Amino acid sequence: MAVLLADTAVDVELVSRERGLTEVMSERLRRALDRLGCTAVVLRTIRPASGGYESAEVLDTARCAFGELAAGWPRDYPAGAVERLILGA
């Protein structure tokens, strides 16, 4: 799964450079890539015995991953973004 996510992120970045996206679309793409990275972190923590996606371990890992990511967000990062909802911000 991690290889698939990494390969997807690389393809999206390459296409975005080739297509000369508008600023709005570039920002949306950056957010999508951020979510791909966080998803990879969360998927690495999931174990069959951990209780699945709703376990406290997985939710804590997701919050930590998004929290680290949030440190680099611009001030105008959308308030209703899924990333902010996960953080409870």
URWO-V28936 format. One record per backbone hydrogen bond with DSSP energy under -1.0 kcal/mol. NH is the residue of the N-H (numbers start at 1). CO is the residue of the C=O. E is the energy in kcal/mol with one decimal. If there is no record, write none. Layout:
NH&CO&E, NH&CO&E
This chain:
5&1&-2.5, 6&2&-2.5, 7&3&-2.7, 8&4&-2.2, 9&5&-2.3, 10&6&-2.2, 11&7&-2.3, 12&8&-2.5, 13&9&-2.3, 14&10&-2.5, 15&11&-2.5, 16&12&-2.3, 17&13&-1.9, 18&14&-2.0, 19&15&-2.3, 21&16&-1.0, 26&22&-2.6, 27&23&-2.2, 28&24&-2.1, 29&25&-2.4, 30&26&-2.3, 31&27&-2.2, 32&28&-2.1, 33&29&-2.5, 34&30&-2.3, 35&31&-2.3, 36&32&-2.1, 37&33&-2.2, 38&34&-2.2, 39&35&-2.7, 40&36&-2.2, 41&37&-1.7, 42&38&-2.4, 43&39&-2.8, 44&40&-1.7, 45&42&-1.1, 50&47&-2.0, 55&52&-1.4, 59&55&-2.4, 60&56&-2.7, 61&57&-2.2, 62&58&-2.5, 63&59&-2.4, 64&60&-2.4, 65&61&-2.6, 66&62&-2.6, 67&63&-2.4, 68&64&-2.4, 69&65&-1.9, 70&66&-2.6, 72&69&-1.6, 73&70&-1.5, 77&74&-1.8, 81&78&-1.3, 85&81&-2.1, 86&82&-2.4, 87&83&-1.6, 88&84&-1.2, 89&84&-2.4
